[in-house]
Amino acid sequence: MAVPPAGVLAGIADLLHDLPADRGGALWRLSDEGRQLDANIIRMLPAARVAGHVEPDLDVLLCVLSGSGRLETDTGGRQELAAGCVAWLPRGVRRALFADEDGLVYVTVHCRRPGLAIRSAAVAQGGEAACLLNRICPGCDLPAEEIGARYCSRCGSRLPS
């Protein structure tokens, strides 16, 4: 497997330039093949929130790039976030994010999730097992909490159709 080239992948000023004021969600994601990490740059609009949730499998590193807000966890309580803050979100810890009136732009980094494996599944009479790929958020790589949701309740990204 070829090693991807090292170097600058994105510029925050370029990502935010000419971005509509009402556009939140994933602005960028690490997508090179062969990577061991997943990374996303997320923009939360003013007063937006990522509902409390638990990531059961992965530790997440969060670094605030611009704006301000707060992080609430069941182990660390309420903590203020501002540009330059770095937070560690251990797996299994309930967390929620809240953006202040200036919004919040942050990067998350975690181990790459293993790809969805194709396993033998019980085939329903008259068809195949249901595909749930339309419930996987492109912004945070987690399944949507609500069946039929059009947007991720955690990061605000539009879910695949």
C-alpha positions as CSV (number, residue, x, y, z in Angstrom):
1,M,0.0,0.0,0.0
2,A,1.4,3.4,-1.0
3,V,2.0,5.9,1.8
4,P,0.0,9.1,1.3
5,P,2.0,12.3,1.0
6,A,2.5,14.2,4.3
7,G,1.7,17.9,4.4
8,V,-0.9,20.6,4.9
9,L,-4.4,19.2,4.3
10,A,-6.6,22.3,4.9
11,G,-6.6,25.9,5.9
12,I,-9.3,27.1,8.3
13,A,-9.5,30.6,6.7
14,D,-10.0,28.9,3.3
15,L,-12.7,26.6,4.7
16,L,-14.6,29.5,6.3
17,H,-14.2,32.0,3.4
18,D,-17.4,32.6,1.5
19,L,-19.2,30.0,3.7
20,P,-22.9,31.0,4.1
21,A,-23.5,32.3,7.6
22,D,-26.2,29.6,8.1
23,R,-24.0,26.6,7.2
24,G,-23.0,24.4,10.0
25,G,-21.8,20.8,10.2
26,A,-18.8,19.1,8.7
27,L,-16.6,21.5,6.7
28,W,-13.7,19.0,6.1
29,R,-12.8,15.4,6.8
30,L,-9.6,13.3,6.5
31,S,-10.3,10.9,3.7
32,D,-7.0,9.5,2.5
33,E,-6.9,5.8,2.0
34,G,-4.7,3.8,4.3
35,R,-5.0,6.3,7.2
36,Q,-5.1,5.2,10.8
37,L,-6.9,8.3,12.0
38,D,-10.3,10.0,11.3
39,A,-10.5,13.8,11.6
40,N,-13.2,16.2,11.0
41,I,-13.6,20.0,11.2
42,I,-17.0,20.9,12.4
43,R,-18.8,24.2,12.5
44,M,-21.5,24.8,15.0
45,L,-23.8,27.7,14.3
46,P,-24.4,30.3,17.1
47,A,-26.4,28.8,20.0
48,A,-26.3,25.3,18.4
49,R,-25.8,22.2,20.5
50,V,-24.6,18.6,20.1
51,A,-27.0,16.6,22.3
52,G,-25.5,14.5,25.1
53,H,-24.3,11.2,23.9
54,V,-21.7,8.5,24.7
55,E,-19.1,7.3,22.2
56,P,-18.7,3.7,23.4
57,D,-15.7,2.7,21.3
58,L,-13.3,5.6,20.7
59,D,-11.4,8.3,22.6
60,V,-11.8,11.6,20.8
61,L,-9.5,14.6,20.9
62,L,-11.2,17.9,20.3
63,C,-9.4,21.2,19.5
64,V,-11.3,24.5,19.3
65,L,-10.2,26.5,16.2
66,S,-12.5,29.5,16.6
67,G,-15.5,30.7,18.5
68,S,-16.5,29.7,22.0
69,G,-18.9,27.5,23.9
70,R,-18.9,24.9,26.5
71,L,-18.3,21.2,27.0
72,E,-20.4,19.2,29.5
73,T,-19.3,15.7,30.5
74,D,-20.5,13.4,33.3
75,T,-16.9,13.2,34.7
76,G,-15.6,16.7,34.2
77,G,-18.8,18.8,34.6
78,R,-19.1,22.0,32.6
79,Q,-16.0,23.5,31.0
80,E,-15.7,26.7,28.9
81,L,-14.3,26.3,25.4
82,A,-12.4,29.0,23.5
83,A,-10.0,29.1,20.5
84,G,-6.9,27.1,21.4
85,C,-8.6,24.8,23.9
86,V,-7.9,21.1,23.6
87,A,-10.2,18.5,25.3
88,W,-9.9,14.8,25.7
89,L,-13.2,12.9,25.5
90,P,-12.5,9.3,26.7
91,R,-14.7,6.5,25.3
92,G,-17.7,5.7,27.5
93,V,-18.0,9.3,28.9
94,R,-21.3,11.1,28.2
95,R,-20.6,14.5,26.6
96,A,-22.5,17.4,25.1
97,L,-21.3,20.6,23.3
98,F,-22.9,24.0,23.2
99,A,-21.9,26.9,21.0
100,D,-22.1,30.5,22.2
101,E,-23.4,33.4,20.2
102,D,-20.3,33.5,18.0
103,G,-20.5,29.8,17.1
104,L,-17.8,27.2,17.5
105,V,-15.4,25.6,15.0
106,Y,-13.5,22.6,16.2
107,V,-11.5,19.6,14.9
108,T,-12.0,16.1,16.2
109,V,-9.4,13.4,15.9
110,H,-9.8,9.7,16.8
111,C,-8.7,6.3,15.6
112,R,-10.3,5.3,12.4
113,R,-13.4,3.3,12.7
114,P,-13.2,-0.1,11.1
115,G,-15.1,-0.2,7.9
116,L,-18.6,-1.7,8.0
117,A,-18.1,-5.4,7.6
118,I,-20.2,-7.4,5.3
119,R,-21.5,-10.3,7.4
120,S,-24.0,-13.0,6.7
121,A,-27.3,-11.7,7.9
122,A,-30.6,-13.4,8.2
123,V,-32.4,-12.6,5.0
124,A,-35.9,-11.5,5.5
125,Q,-38.5,-13.4,3.5
126,G,-38.8,-11.8,0.1
127,G,-35.7,-9.6,0.4
128,E,-32.3,-8.7,1.7
129,A,-31.2,-7.4,5.1
130,A,-31.8,-3.6,5.5
131,C,-28.9,-1.3,4.7
132,L,-28.3,1.3,7.4
133,L,-25.6,3.4,5.6
134,N,-28.1,6.3,5.2
135,R,-28.1,6.6,9.0
136,I,-24.3,7.1,9.3
137,C,-23.4,10.8,9.7
138,P,-20.7,12.0,7.3
139,G,-19.7,14.7,9.9
140,C,-19.1,12.6,13.0
141,D,-19.3,9.0,11.6
142,L,-21.9,8.0,14.1
143,P,-25.3,6.5,13.4
144,A,-28.3,8.9,13.6
145,E,-30.1,8.5,16.9
146,E,-33.6,8.9,15.3
147,I,-35.0,6.7,12.5
148,G,-35.9,8.8,9.5
149,A,-33.7,11.8,10.6
150,R,-32.5,14.1,7.9
151,Y,-29.8,15.8,10.0
152,C,-27.4,14.5,12.7
153,S,-28.5,15.6,16.1
154,R,-24.9,15.6,17.3
155,C,-23.1,17.8,14.7
156,G,-25.9,19.1,12.4
157,S,-24.6,17.5,9.2
158,R,-27.1,16.4,6.6
159,L,-27.5,12.6,6.5
160,P,-27.1,10.7,3.2
161,S,-30.3,10.1,1.3
